[in-house]
Amino acid sequence: MSADPEAPSLLHSVYRLATSMITADGEIKEEEVDFAAAHGTTLFPEFDKAELNKHLKQADGQQHFEAAIRELSTTLSVQHKDVIYDYLQKIATSDDQLDDDEEKRLRYVRKQWGLEHLV
């Protein structure tokens, strides 16, 4: 997925979303961080694990997650929404569990982005 020309804001939103999904269950699990970093670079070549870690130290919770989802709802195509949703879902399940708060966030994304076909 190419981030041009809105790379900084799109990439910033992806860091916020990944951070929110990683911290949704109240913990920072290394397997979720590693997955987010490894697969973030497949979506965005400029994705940086150090930047992700910086966002994790400043985790800002559900409110900022919802704001990022709303921001991206008008700028991303359905195909790109599917890709980002898949990325978030894989982060959530990379520890072989799906916490209630992680599921709640995924449900919110599906509803806001009109991705009911991914249920």
Stockholm file with secondary structure:
# STOCKHOLM 1.0

chainA/1-119         MSADPEAPSLLHSVYRLATSMITADGEIKEEEVDFAAAHGTTLFPEFDKAELNKHLKQADGQQHFEAAIRELSTTLSVQHKDVIYDYLQKIATSDDQLDDDEEKRLRYVRKQWGLEHLV
#=GR chainA/1-119 SS CCCCSSHHHHHHHHHHHHHHHHHTTSSCCHHHHHHHHHHHHHHCTTCCHHHHHHHHHTCCHHHHHHHHHHHHHTTSCHHHHHHHHHHHHHHHHTTSCCCHHHHHHHHHHHHHHTCGGGC
#=GC SS_cons         CCCCSSHHHHHHHHHHHHHHHHHTTSSCCHHHHHHHHHHHHHHCTTCCHHHHHHHHHTCCHHHHHHHHHHHHHTTSCHHHHHHHHHHHHHHHHTTSCCCHHHHHHHHHHHHHHTCGGGC
//
